[in-house]
Amino acid sequence: MKCVFVDVDGTLLSGSSSERVFIAHLARRGMLGPRQLSSALGYFVRY
C-alpha cells in the first residue's frame, strides 16, 4: 500500500512545495485534463 502526503496549505511541512510535486506527478501520469492543468497553472501564477 502506498501513502501520499500533500501539504497544500503548509501546515505540516514548513516551506513545502508538495503541491507542485504532486501536480507534476499527476500530469506526468496523464491523470490531469486540460482544465485541471490550466487551473493548477493559474494557481501557481497567482501564488
mmCIF entry with sequence, helices, sheets and N, C-alpha, C, O atoms, coordinates in Angstrom:
data_MODEL
# 
_entry.id   MODEL 
# 
_entity.id                         1 
_entity.type                       polymer 
_entity.pdbx_number_of_molecules   1 
# 
_entity_poly.entity_id                      1 
_entity_poly.type                           'polypeptide(L)' 
_entity_poly.nstd_linkage                   no 
_entity_poly.nstd_monomer                   no 
_entity_poly.pdbx_seq_one_letter_code       MKCVFVDVDGTLLSGSSSERVFIAHLARRGMLGPRQLSSALGYFVRY 
_entity_poly.pdbx_seq_one_letter_code_can   MKCVFVDVDGTLLSGSSSERVFIAHLARRGMLGPRQLSSALGYFVRY 
_entity_poly.pdbx_strand_id                 A 
# 
loop_
_entity_poly_seq.entity_id 
_entity_poly_seq.num 
_entity_poly_seq.mon_id 
_entity_poly_seq.hetero 
1 1  MET n 
1 2  LYS n 
1 3  CYS n 
1 4  VAL n 
1 5  PHE n 
1 6  VAL n 
1 7  ASP n 
1 8  VAL n 
1 9  ASP n 
1 10 GLY n 
1 11 THR n 
1 12 LEU n 
1 13 LEU n 
1 14 SER n 
1 15 GLY n 
1 16 SER n 
1 17 SER n 
1 18 SER n 
1 19 GLU n 
1 20 ARG n 
1 21 VAL n 
1 22 PHE n 
1 23 ILE n 
1 24 ALA n 
1 25 HIS n 
1 26 LEU n 
1 27 ALA n 
1 28 ARG n 
1 29 ARG n 
1 30 GLY n 
1 31 MET n 
1 32 LEU n 
1 33 GLY n 
1 34 PRO n 
1 35 ARG n 
1 36 GLN n 
1 37 LEU n 
1 38 SER n 
1 39 SER n 
1 40 ALA n 
1 41 LEU n 
1 42 GLY n 
1 43 TYR n 
1 44 PHE n 
1 45 VAL n 
1 46 ARG n 
1 47 TYR n 
# 
_struct_asym.id          A 
_struct_asym.entity_id   1 
# 
loop_
_struct_conf.conf_type_id 
_struct_conf.id 
_struct_conf.pdbx_PDB_helix_id 
_struct_conf.beg_label_comp_id 
_struct_conf.beg_label_asym_id 
_struct_conf.beg_label_seq_id 
_struct_conf.pdbx_beg_PDB_ins_code 
_struct_conf.end_label_comp_id 
_struct_conf.end_label_asym_id 
_struct_conf.end_label_seq_id 
_struct_conf.pdbx_end_PDB_ins_code 
_struct_conf.beg_auth_comp_id 
_struct_conf.beg_auth_asym_id 
_struct_conf.beg_auth_seq_id 
_struct_conf.end_auth_comp_id 
_struct_conf.end_auth_asym_id 
_struct_conf.end_auth_seq_id 
_struct_conf.pdbx_PDB_helix_class 
_struct_conf.details 
_struct_conf.pdbx_PDB_helix_length 
HELX_P HELX_P1 AA1 SER A 18 ? ARG A 28 ? SER A 18 ARG A 28 1 ? 11 
HELX_P HELX_P2 AA2 PRO A 34 ? ARG A 46 ? PRO A 34 ARG A 46 1 ? 13 
# 
_struct_conf_type.id          HELX_P 
_struct_conf_type.criteria    ? 
_struct_conf_type.reference   ? 
# 
loop_
_atom_site.group_PDB 
_atom_site.id 
_atom_site.type_symbol 
_atom_site.label_atom_id 
_atom_site.label_alt_id 
_atom_site.label_comp_id 
_atom_site.label_asym_id 
_atom_site.label_entity_id 
_atom_site.label_seq_id 
_atom_site.pdbx_PDB_ins_code 
_atom_site.Cartn_x 
_atom_site.Cartn_y 
_atom_site.Cartn_z 
_atom_site.occupancy 
_atom_site.B_iso_or_equiv 
_atom_site.pdbx_formal_charge 
_atom_site.auth_seq_id 
_atom_site.auth_comp_id 
_atom_site.auth_asym_id 
_atom_site.auth_atom_id 
_atom_site.pdbx_PDB_model_num 
ATOM 1   N N  . MET A 1 1  ? 0.845  -1.169 0.000   1.00 0.00 ? 1  MET A N  1 
ATOM 2   C CA . MET A 1 1  ? 0.000  0.000  0.000   1.00 0.00 ? 1  MET A CA 1 
ATOM 3   C C  . MET A 1 1  ? 0.895  1.238  0.000   1.00 0.00 ? 1  MET A C  1 
ATOM 4   O O  . MET A 1 1  ? 1.889  1.296  0.724   1.00 0.00 ? 1  MET A O  1 
ATOM 5   N N  . LYS A 1 2  ? 0.536  2.219  -0.811  1.00 0.00 ? 2  LYS A N  1 
ATOM 6   C CA . LYS A 1 2  ? 1.292  3.464  -0.879  1.00 0.00 ? 2  LYS A CA 1 
ATOM 7   C C  . LYS A 1 2  ? 0.558  4.555  -0.130  1.00 0.00 ? 2  LYS A C  1 
ATOM 8   O O  . LYS A 1 2  ? -0.671 4.555  -0.053  1.00 0.00 ? 2  LYS A O  1 
ATOM 9   N N  . CYS A 1 3  ? 1.314  5.478  0.415   1.00 0.00 ? 3  CYS A N  1 
ATOM 10  C CA . CYS A 1 3  ? 0.743  6.596  1.153   1.00 0.00 ? 3  CYS A CA 1 
ATOM 11  C C  . CYS A 1 3  ? 1.315  7.889  0.587   1.00 0.00 ? 3  CYS A C  1 
ATOM 12  O O  . CYS A 1 3  ? 2.514  7.979  0.324   1.00 0.00 ? 3  CYS A O  1 
ATOM 13  N N  . VAL A 1 4  ? 0.466  8.883  0.403   1.00 0.00 ? 4  VAL A N  1 
ATOM 14  C CA . VAL A 1 4  ? 0.898  10.164 -0.140  1.00 0.00 ? 4  VAL A CA 1 
ATOM 15  C C  . VAL A 1 4  ? 0.488  11.266 0.822   1.00 0.00 ? 4  VAL A C  1 
ATOM 16  O O  . VAL A 1 4  ? -0.666 11.336 1.244   1.00 0.00 ? 4  VAL A O  1 
ATOM 17  N N  . PHE A 1 5  ? 1.439  12.127 1.166   1.00 0.00 ? 5  PHE A N  1 
ATOM 18  C CA . PHE A 1 5  ? 1.146  13.291 1.993   1.00 0.00 ? 5  PHE A CA 1 
ATOM 19  C C  . PHE A 1 5  ? 1.271  14.532 1.133   1.00 0.00 ? 5  PHE A C  1 
ATOM 20  O O  . PHE A 1 5  ? 2.321  14.782 0.541   1.00 0.00 ? 5  PHE A O  1 
ATOM 21  N N  . VAL A 1 6  ? 0.203  15.310 1.065   1.00 0.00 ? 6  VAL A N  1 
ATOM 22  C CA . VAL A 1 6  ? 0.210  16.558 0.306   1.00 0.00 ? 6  VAL A CA 1 
ATOM 23  C C  . VAL A 1 6  ? -0.175 17.666 1.268   1.00 0.00 ? 6  VAL A C  1 
ATOM 24  O O  . VAL A 1 6  ? -1.303 17.715 1.758   1.00 0.00 ? 6  VAL A O  1 
ATOM 25  N N  . ASP A 1 7  ? 0.762  18.546 1.531   1.00 0.00 ? 7  ASP A N  1 
ATOM 26  C CA . ASP A 1 7  ? 0.546  19.641 2.475   1.00 0.00 ? 7  ASP A CA 1 
ATOM 27  C C  . ASP A 1 7  ? 0.292  20.926 1.701   1.00 0.00 ? 7  ASP A C  1 
ATOM 28  O O  . ASP A 1 7  ? 1.175  21.778 1.601   1.00 0.00 ? 7  ASP A O  1 
ATOM 29  N N  . VAL A 1 8  ? -0.900 21.068 1.157   1.00 0.00 ? 8  VAL A N  1 
ATOM 30  C CA . VAL A 1 8  ? -1.225 22.189 0.275   1.00 0.00 ? 8  VAL A CA 1 
ATOM 31  C C  . VAL A 1 8  ? -1.160 23.527 1.000   1.00 0.00 ? 8  VAL A C  1 
ATOM 32  O O  . VAL A 1 8  ? -0.671 24.506 0.435   1.00 0.00 ? 8  VAL A O  1 
ATOM 33  N N  . ASP A 1 9  ? -1.639 23.591 2.231   1.00 0.00 ? 9  ASP A N  1 
ATOM 34  C CA . ASP A 1 9  ? -1.680 24.881 2.921   1.00 0.00 ? 9  ASP A CA 1 
ATOM 35  C C  . ASP A 1 9  ? -0.454 25.152 3.781   1.00 0.00 ? 9  ASP A C  1 
ATOM 36  O O  . ASP A 1 9  ? -0.391 26.189 4.441   1.00 0.00 ? 9  ASP A O  1 
ATOM 37  N N  . GLY A 1 10 ? 0.529  24.244 3.792   1.00 0.00 ? 10 GLY A N  1 
ATOM 38  C CA . GLY A 1 10 ? 1.777  24.485 4.510   1.00 0.00 ? 10 GLY A CA 1 
ATOM 39  C C  . GLY A 1 10 ? 1.700  24.314 6.012   1.00 0.00 ? 10 GLY A C  1 
ATOM 40  O O  . GLY A 1 10 ? 2.574  24.808 6.725   1.00 0.00 ? 10 GLY A O  1 
ATOM 41  N N  . THR A 1 11 ? 0.685  23.632 6.519   1.00 0.00 ? 11 THR A N  1 
ATOM 42  C CA . THR A 1 11 ? 0.554  23.467 7.967   1.00 0.00 ? 11 THR A CA 1 
ATOM 43  C C  . THR A 1 11 ? 1.402  22.321 8.517   1.00 0.00 ? 11 THR A C  1 
ATOM 44  O O  . THR A 1 11 ? 1.744  22.323 9.700   1.00 0.00 ? 11 THR A O  1 
ATOM 45  N N  . LEU A 1 12 ? 1.741  21.358 7.688   1.00 0.00 ? 12 LEU A N  1 
ATOM 46  C CA . LEU A 1 12 ? 2.527  20.218 8.170   1.00 0.00 ? 12 LEU A CA 1 
ATOM 47  C C  . LEU A 1 12 ? 4.010  20.358 7.868   1.00 0.00 ? 12 LEU A C  1 
ATOM 48  O O  . LEU A 1 12 ? 4.852  20.024 8.702   1.00 0.00 ? 12 LEU A O  1 
ATOM 49  N N  . LEU A 1 13 ? 4.327  20.848 6.688   1.00 0.00 ? 13 LEU A N  1 
ATOM 50  C CA . LEU A 1 13 ? 5.716  20.978 6.257   1.00 0.00 ? 13 LEU A CA 1 
ATOM 51  C C  . LEU A 1 13 ? 6.009  22.437 5.961   1.00 0.00 ? 13 LEU A C  1 
ATOM 52  O O  . LEU A 1 13 ? 5.483  23.004 5.004   1.00 0.00 ? 13 LEU A O  1 
ATOM 53  N N  . SER A 1 14 ? 6.837  23.030 6.773   1.00 0.00 ? 14 SER A N  1 
ATOM 54  C CA . SER A 1 14 ? 7.169  24.437 6.595   1.00 0.00 ? 14 SER A CA 1 
ATOM 55  C C  . SER A 1 14 ? 7.954  24.645 5.303   1.00 0.00 ? 14 SER A C  1 
ATOM 56  O O  . SER A 1 14 ? 8.944  23.957 5.052   1.00 0.00 ? 14 SER A O  1 
ATOM 57  N N  . GLY A 1 15 ? 7.511  25.590 4.491   1.00 0.00 ? 15 GLY A N  1 
ATOM 58  C CA . GLY A 1 15 ? 8.199  25.901 3.244   1.00 0.00 ? 15 GLY A CA 1 
ATOM 59  C C  . GLY A 1 15 ? 8.093  24.810 2.199   1.00 0.00 ? 15 GLY A C  1 
ATOM 60  O O  . GLY A 1 15 ? 8.927  24.733 1.298   1.00 0.00 ? 15 GLY A O  1 
ATOM 61  N N  . SER A 1 16 ? 7.094  23.978 2.304   1.00 0.00 ? 16 SER A N  1 
ATOM 62  C CA . SER A 1 16 ? 6.956  22.833 1.405   1.00 0.00 ? 16 SER A CA 1 
ATOM 63  C C  . SER A 1 16 ? 6.402  23.248 0.052   1.00 0.00 ? 16 SER A C  1 
ATOM 64  O O  . SER A 1 16 ? 5.606  24.180 -0.059  1.00 0.00 ? 16 SER A O  1 
ATOM 65  N N  . SER A 1 17 ? 6.839  22.542 -0.954  1.00 0.00 ? 17 SER A N  1 
ATOM 66  C CA . SER A 1 17 ? 6.279  22.727 -2.291  1.00 0.00 ? 17 SER A CA 1 
ATOM 67  C C  . SER A 1 17 ? 5.620  21.422 -2.733  1.00 0.00 ? 17 SER A C  1 
ATOM 68  O O  . SER A 1 17 ? 5.644  21.066 -3.911  1.00 0.00 ? 17 SER A O  1 
ATOM 69  N N  . SER A 1 18 ? 5.036  20.725 -1.774  1.00 0.00 ? 18 SER A N  1 
ATOM 70  C CA . SER A 1 18 ? 4.479  19.404 -2.067  1.00 0.00 ? 18 SER A CA 1 
ATOM 71  C C  . SER A 1 18 ? 3.358  19.455 -3.091  1.00 0.00 ? 18 SER A C  1 
ATOM 72  O O  . SER A 1 18 ? 3.180  18.500 -3.847  1.00 0.00 ? 18 SER A O  1 
ATOM 73  N N  . GLU A 1 19 ? 2.591  20.550 -3.140  1.00 0.00 ? 19 GLU A N  1 
ATOM 74  C CA . GLU A 1 19 ? 1.511  20.619 -4.122  1.00 0.00 ? 19 GLU A CA 1 
ATOM 75  C C  . GLU A 1 19 ? 2.068  20.661 -5.538  1.00 0.00 ? 19 GLU A C  1 
ATOM 76  O O  . GLU A 1 19 ? 1.482  20.075 -6.448  1.00 0.00 ? 19 GLU A O  1 
ATOM 77  N N  . ARG A 1 20 ? 3.197  21.349 -5.737  1.00 0.00 ? 20 ARG A N  1 
ATOM 78  C CA . ARG A 1 20 ? 3.813  21.387 -7.067  1.00 0.00 ? 20 ARG A CA 1 
ATOM 79  C C  . ARG A 1 20 ? 4.297  20.012 -7.488  1.00 0.00 ? 20 ARG A C  1 
ATOM 80  O O  . ARG A 1 20 ? 4.105  19.594 -8.630  1.00 0.00 ? 20 ARG A O  1 
ATOM 81  N N  . VAL A 1 21 ? 4.919  19.321 -6.566  1.00 0.00 ? 21 VAL A N  1 
ATOM 82  C CA . VAL A 1 21 ? 5.430  17.976 -6.858  1.00 0.00 ? 21 VAL A CA 1 
ATOM 83  C C  . VAL A 1 21 ? 4.276  17.028 -7.156  1.00 0.00 ? 21 VAL A C  1 
ATOM 84  O O  . VAL A 1 21 ? 4.361  16.220 -8.081  1.00 0.00 ? 21 VAL A O  1 
ATOM 85  N N  . PHE A 1 22 ? 3.198  17.118 -6.381  1.00 0.00 ? 22 PHE A N  1 
ATOM 86  C CA . PHE A 1 22 ? 2.046  16.242 -6.564  1.00 0.00 ? 22 PHE A CA 1 
ATOM 87  C C  . PHE A 1 22 ? 1.363  16.502 -7.904  1.00 0.00 ? 22 PHE A C  1 
ATOM 88  O O  . PHE A 1 22 ? 1.013  15.560 -8.615  1.00 0.00 ? 22 PHE A O  1 
ATOM 89  N N  . ILE A 1 23 ? 1.172  17.776 -8.253  1.00 0.00 ? 23 ILE A N  1 
ATOM 90  C CA . ILE A 1 23 ? 0.529  18.116 -9.526  1.00 0.00 ? 23 ILE A CA 1 
ATOM 91  C C  . ILE A 1 23 ? 1.403  17.670 -10.695 1.00 0.00 ? 23 ILE A C  1 
ATOM 92  O O  . ILE A 1 23 ? 0.892  17.175 -11.699 1.00 0.00 ? 23 ILE A O  1 
ATOM 93  N N  . ALA A 1 24 ? 2.719  17.843 -10.569 1.00 0.00 ? 24 ALA A N  1 
ATOM 94  C CA . ALA A 1 24 ? 3.628  17.387 -11.624 1.00 0.00 ? 24 ALA A CA 1 
ATOM 95  C C  . ALA A 1 24 ? 3.544  15.868 -11.776 1.00 0.00 ? 24 ALA A C  1 
ATOM 96  O O  . ALA A 1 24 ? 3.569  15.351 -12.893 1.00 0.00 ? 24 ALA A O  1 
ATOM 97  N N  . HIS A 1 25 ? 3.446  15.162 -10.664 1.00 0.00 ? 25 HIS A N  1 
ATOM 98  C CA . HIS A 1 25 ? 3.311  13.698 -10.697 1.00 0.00 ? 25 HIS A CA 1 
ATOM 99  C C  . HIS A 1 25 ? 2.034  13.292 -11.439 1.00 0.00 ? 25 HIS A C  1 
ATOM 100 O O  . HIS A 1 25 ? 2.064  12.409 -12.296 1.00 0.00 ? 25 HIS A O  1 
ATOM 101 N N  . LEU A 1 26 ? 0.920  13.934 -11.108 1.00 0.00 ? 26 LEU A N  1 
ATOM 102 C CA . LEU A 1 26 ? -0.349 13.626 -11.771 1.00 0.00 ? 26 LEU A CA 1 
ATOM 103 C C  . LEU A 1 26 ? -0.283 13.948 -13.261 1.00 0.00 ? 26 LEU A C  1 
ATOM 104 O O  . LEU A 1 26 ? -0.809 13.197 -14.083 1.00 0.00 ? 26 LEU A O  1 
ATOM 105 N N  . ALA A 1 27 ? 0.357  15.055 -13.610 1.00 0.00 ? 27 ALA A N  1 
ATOM 106 C CA . ALA A 1 27 ? 0.469  15.440 -15.020 1.00 0.00 ? 27 ALA A CA 1 
ATOM 107 C C  . ALA A 1 27 ? 1.319  14.432 -15.795 1.00 0.00 ? 27 ALA A C  1 
ATOM 108 O O  . ALA A 1 27 ? 0.969  14.062 -16.915 1.00 0.00 ? 27 ALA A O  1 
ATOM 109 N N  . ARG A 1 28 ? 2.434  13.986 -15.207 1.00 0.00 ? 28 ARG A N  1 
ATOM 110 C CA . ARG A 1 28 ? 3.292  13.006 -15.882 1.00 0.00 ? 28 ARG A CA 1 
ATOM 111 C C  . ARG A 1 28 ? 2.551  11.708 -16.139 1.00 0.00 ? 28 ARG A C  1 
ATOM 112 O O  . ARG A 1 28 ? 2.786  11.052 -17.154 1.00 0.00 ? 28 ARG A O  1 
ATOM 113 N N  . ARG A 1 29 ? 1.674  11.335 -15.249 1.00 0.00 ? 29 ARG A N  1 
ATOM 114 C CA . ARG A 1 29 ? 0.925  10.082 -15.383 1.00 0.00 ? 29 ARG A CA 1 
ATOM 115 C C  . ARG A 1 29 ? -0.330 10.234 -16.241 1.00 0.00 ? 29 ARG A C  1 
ATOM 116 O O  . ARG A 1 29 ? -1.054 9.262  -16.461 1.00 0.00 ? 29 ARG A O  1 
ATOM 117 N N  . GLY A 1 30 ? -0.587 11.443 -16.724 1.00 0.00 ? 30 GLY A N  1 
ATOM 118 C CA . GLY A 1 30 ? -1.749 11.679 -17.571 1.00 0.00 ? 30 GLY A CA 1 
ATOM 119 C C  . GLY A 1 30 ? -3.062 11.663 -16.816 1.00 0.00 ? 30 GLY A C  1 
ATOM 120 O O  . GLY A 1 30 ? -4.109 11.359 -17.388 1.00 0.00 ? 30 GLY A O  1 
ATOM 121 N N  . MET A 1 31 ? -3.010 11.987 -15.539 1.00 0.00 ? 31 MET A N  1 
ATOM 122 C CA . MET A 1 31 ? -4.207 11.941 -14.698 1.00 0.00 ? 31 MET A CA 1 
ATOM 123 C C  . MET A 1 31 ? -4.906 13.288 -14.582 1.00 0.00 ? 31 MET A C  1 
ATOM 124 O O  . MET A 1 31 ? -5.919 13.407 -13.892 1.00 0.00 ? 31 MET A O  1 
ATOM 125 N N  . LEU A 1 32 ? -4.370 14.301 -15.252 1.00 0.00 ? 32 LEU A N  1 
ATOM 126 C CA . LEU A 1 32 ? -4.989 15.618 -15.245 1.00 0.00 ? 32 LEU A CA 1 
ATOM 127 C C  . LEU A 1 32 ? -5.380 15.991 -16.673 1.00 0.00 ? 32 LEU A C  1 
ATOM 128 O O  . LEU A 1 32 ? -4.614 15.789 -17.616 1.00 0.00 ? 32 LEU A O  1 
ATOM 129 N N  . GLY A 1 33 ? -6.560 16.528 -16.809 1.00 0.00 ? 33 GLY A N  1 
ATOM 130 C CA . GLY A 1 33 ? -7.001 17.002 -18.108 1.00 0.00 ? 33 GLY A CA 1 
ATOM 131 C C  . GLY A 1 33 ? -6.589 18.449 -18.317 1.00 0.00 ? 33 GLY A C  1 
ATOM 132 O O  . GLY A 1 33 ? -5.994 19.059 -17.429 1.00 0.00 ? 33 GLY A O  1 
ATOM 133 N N  . PRO A 1 34 ? -6.900 19.003 -19.484 1.00 0.00 ? 34 PRO A N  1 
ATOM 134 C CA . PRO A 1 34 ? -6.529 20.387 -19.785 1.00 0.00 ? 34 PRO A CA 1 
ATOM 135 C C  . PRO A 1 34 ? -7.111 21.396 -18.794 1.00 0.00 ? 34 PRO A C  1 
ATOM 136 O O  . PRO A 1 34 ? -6.456 22.376 -18.440 1.00 0.00 ? 34 PRO A O  1 
ATOM 137 N N  . ARG A 1 35 ? -8.325 21.153 -18.358 1.00 0.00 ? 35 ARG A N  1 
ATOM 138 C CA . ARG A 1 35 ? -8.971 22.076 -17.413 1.00 0.00 ? 35 ARG A CA 1 
ATOM 139 C C  . ARG A 1 35 ? -8.251 22.079 -16.067 1.00 0.00 ? 35 ARG A C  1 
ATOM 140 O O  . ARG A 1 35 ? -8.031 23.141 -15.486 1.00 0.00 ? 35 ARG A O  1 
ATOM 141 N N  . GLN A 1 36 ? -7.889 20.912 -15.572 1.00 0.00 ? 36 GLN A N  1 
ATOM 142 C CA . GLN A 1 36 ? -7.179 20.819 -14.299 1.00 0.00 ? 36 GLN A CA 1 
ATOM 143 C C  . GLN A 1 36 ? -5.778 21.429 -14.408 1.00 0.00 ? 36 GLN A C  1 
ATOM 144 O O  . GLN A 1 36 ? -5.321 22.119 -13.497 1.00 0.00 ? 36 GLN A O  1 
ATOM 145 N N  . LEU A 1 37 ? -5.101 21.166 -15.534 1.00 0.00 ? 37 LEU A N  1 
ATOM 146 C CA . LEU A 1 37 ? -3.763 21.737 -15.709 1.00 0.00 ? 37 LEU A CA 1 
ATOM 147 C C  . LEU A 1 37 ? -3.804 23.259 -15.774 1.00 0.00 ? 37 LEU A C  1 
ATOM 148 O O  . LEU A 1 37 ? -2.939 23.924 -15.203 1.00 0.00 ? 37 LEU A O  1 
ATOM 149 N N  . SER A 1 38 ? -4.795 23.816 -16.460 1.00 0.00 ? 38 SER A N  1 
ATOM 150 C CA . SER A 1 38 ? -4.882 25.275 -16.540 1.00 0.00 ? 38 SER A CA 1 
ATOM 151 C C  . SER A 1 38 ? -5.218 25.869 -15.173 1.00 0.00 ? 38 SER A C  1 
ATOM 152 O O  . SER A 1 38 ? -4.734 26.951 -14.839 1.00 0.00 ? 38 SER A O  1 
ATOM 153 N N  . SER A 1 39 ? -6.024 25.193 -14.392 1.00 0.00 ? 39 SER A N  1 
ATOM 154 C CA . SER A 1 39 ? -6.324 25.668 -13.033 1.00 0.00 ? 39 SER A CA 1 
ATOM 155 C C  . SER A 1 39 ? -5.078 25.633 -12.166 1.00 0.00 ? 39 SER A C  1 
ATOM 156 O O  . SER A 1 39 ? -4.827 26.572 -11.410 1.00 0.00 ? 39 SER A O  1 
ATOM 157 N N  . ALA A 1 40 ? -4.293 24.568 -12.262 1.00 0.00 ? 40 ALA A N  1 
ATOM 158 C CA . ALA A 1 40 ? -3.061 24.451 -11.494 1.00 0.00 ? 40 ALA A CA 1 
ATOM 159 C C  . ALA A 1 40 ? -2.071 25.549 -11.886 1.00 0.00 ? 40 ALA A C  1 
ATOM 160 O O  . ALA A 1 40 ? -1.445 26.162 -11.021 1.00 0.00 ? 40 ALA A O  1 
ATOM 161 N N  . LEU A 1 41 ? -1.930 25.796 -13.196 1.00 0.00 ? 41 LEU A N  1 
ATOM 162 C CA . LEU A 1 41 ? -1.025 26.848 -13.650 1.00 0.00 ? 41 LEU A CA 1 
ATOM 163 C C  . LEU A 1 41 ? -1.489 28.219 -13.178 1.00 0.00 ? 41 LEU A C  1 
ATOM 164 O O  . LEU A 1 41 ? -0.673 29.056 -12.792 1.00 0.00 ? 41 LEU A O  1 
ATOM 165 N N  . GLY A 1 42 ? -2.790 28.447 -13.210 1.00 0.00 ? 42 GLY A N  1 
ATOM 166 C CA . GLY A 1 42 ? -3.342 29.696 -12.705 1.00 0.00 ? 42 GLY A CA 1 
ATOM 167 C C  . GLY A 1 42 ? -3.051 29.900 -11.232 1.00 0.00 ? 42 GLY A C  1 
ATOM 168 O O  . GLY A 1 42 ? -2.767 31.017 -10.801 1.00 0.00 ? 42 GLY A O  1 
ATOM 169 N N  . TYR A 1 43 ? -3.121 28.828 -10.459 1.00 0.00 ? 43 TYR A N  1 
ATOM 170 C CA . TYR A 1 43 ? -2.813 28.883 -9.039  1.00 0.00 ? 43 TYR A CA 1 
ATOM 171 C C  . TYR A 1 43 ? -1.356 29.283 -8.824  1.00 0.00 ? 43 TYR A C  1 
ATOM 172 O O  . TYR A 1 43 ? -1.056 30.152 -8.005  1.00 0.00 ? 43 TYR A O  1 
ATOM 173 N N  . PHE A 1 44 ? -0.456 28.643 -9.566  1.00 0.00 ? 44 PHE A N  1 
ATOM 174 C CA . PHE A 1 44 ? 0.966  28.934 -9.394  1.00 0.00 ? 44 PHE A CA 1 
ATOM 175 C C  . PHE A 1 44 ? 1.311  30.351 -9.802  1.00 0.00 ? 44 PHE A C  1 
ATOM 176 O O  . PHE A 1 44 ? 2.187  30.972 -9.201  1.00 0.00 ? 44 PHE A O  1 
ATOM 177 N N  . VAL A 1 45 ? 0.635  30.874 -10.819 1.00 0.00 ? 45 VAL A N  1 
ATOM 178 C CA . VAL A 1 45 ? 0.885  32.242 -11.241 1.00 0.00 ? 45 VAL A CA 1 
ATOM 179 C C  . VAL A 1 45 ? 0.396  33.232 -10.175 1.00 0.00 ? 45 VAL A C  1 
ATOM 180 O O  . VAL A 1 45 ? 1.070  34.221 -9.885  1.00 0.00 ? 45 VAL A O  1 
ATOM 181 N N  . ARG A 1 46 ? -0.765 32.965 -9.602  1.00 0.00 ? 46 ARG A N  1 
ATOM 182 C CA . ARG A 1 46 ? -1.317 33.860 -8.573  1.00 0.00 ? 46 ARG A CA 1 
ATOM 183 C C  . ARG A 1 46 ? -0.512 33.822 -7.286  1.00 0.00 ? 46 ARG A C  1 
ATOM 184 O O  . ARG A 1 46 ? -0.286 34.862 -6.667  1.00 0.00 ? 46 ARG A O  1 
ATOM 185 N N  . TYR A 1 47 ? -0.074 32.628 -6.873  1.00 0.00 ? 47 TYR A N  1 
ATOM 186 C CA . TYR A 1 47 ? 0.575  32.492 -5.562  1.00 0.00 ? 47 TYR A CA 1 
ATOM 187 C C  . TYR A 1 47 ? 2.016  32.124 -5.730  1.00 0.00 ? 47 TYR A C  1 
ATOM 188 O O  . TYR A 1 47 ? 2.731  31.964 -4.741  1.00 0.00 ? 47 TYR A O  1 
# 
